Amino acid sequence: MSNSERVRDIMNSSLTTIPLASSLLDAAITMRRSSVRHLPILDAERLVGIITERDVQRCAPSLLSPITQEEYNATFENTPIERVMLRNPVTVAPDSPIRDAVLLMLDRKVGCLPVVEGERLVGILTRSDLMNLLMNFLPAPPGSSA
């Protein structure tokens, strides 16, 4: 990897997002359908928050408690995303060096960085993106065809 590589070179620009008016149920369904673990939350086109798969799990009632399926579902349906989202998430610009993004993720202990240009969300950089980049630099095991 050269020092000239930028976040835009490896970020995912095919975004799955949800509007601020959504419920926790909307977030859980969107994450499951889209197979994403980090979901940016938008107010119009402006990034206002993020929710992770871990946040959704943390907010779910315990199935071990005396709760009916209807009550369990109602918790998700009646919880506004605004109540559980992380507001003002740490972001990175698309022209930022990848090294700076990695250091920011390590320092802030986050699994993703929304990529913003001005106030507009243009991508997301996740740990998985960085792991895929790392794989390009690791030698193939002896005897493998990769």
Residue pairs with C-beta under 8 A, 6 or more apart in sequence:
1 98
1 133
1 136
1 137
3 97
3 99
5 97
5 98
6 94
6 95
6 96
6 97
6 98
7 92
7 93
7 94
7 95
7 96
7 97
7 98
7 101
7 113
7 115
7 123
7 125
8 94
8 95
8 115
8 123
9 98
10 98
10 125
10 129
10 130
10 132
10 133
11 94
11 115
11 122
11 123
11 124
11 125
11 129
12 123
12 124
12 125
12 126
12 129
13 122
13 123
15 40
15 121
15 123
15 124
16 30
16 34
16 36
16 39
17 39
17 40
17 41
17 42
17 121
18 26
18 27
18 30
18 39
18 40
18 41
18 42
18 81
19 41
19 42
19 43
20 41
20 42
20 43
20 48
20 49
20 81
20 82
21 80
21 81
22 30
22 41
22 80
22 81
23 76
23 77
23 78
23 79
23 80
23 81
24 56
24 59
24 75
24 76
24 77
24 79
24 80
24 81
24 83
24 84
25 73
25 76
25 77
25 79
26 81
27 39
27 51
27 56
27 81
28 56
28 76
30 36
30 39
31 37
31 39
31 53
31 56
37 52
37 53
37 111
37 112
37 126
38 50
38 51
38 52
38 53
38 111
38 112
38 124
38 126
39 50
39 51
39 52
40 47
40 49
40 50
40 89
40 114
40 121
40 124
41 47
41 48
41 49
41 50
41 51
41 81
41 85
42 48
42 121
45 119
45 120
45 121
46 119
46 120
47 89
47 91
47 114
47 116
47 119
47 121
48 85
48 87
48 88
49 81
49 82
49 85
49 86
49 87
49 88
49 89
50 85
50 86
50 89
50 112
50 114
51 81
51 84
51 85
51 86
52 86
52 111
52 112
55 84
55 85
55 86
56 84
59 75
59 79
59 84
60 72
60 75
60 76
61 67
61 71
61 72
61 75
63 72
89 110
89 113
89 114
90 104
90 108
90 110
90 113
91 113
91 114
91 115
91 116
92 100
92 101
92 104
92 113
92 114
92 115
92 116
92 125
93 115
93 116
93 117
94 115
94 117
94 122
94 123
98 130
98 133
101 113
101 125
102 130
104 110
104 113
105 111
105 112
105 113
105 125
105 127
105 130
111 126
111 127
112 124
112 125
112 126
112 127
113 124
113 125
114 121
114 123
114 124
115 121
115 122
115 123
115 124
115 125
116 122
140 146
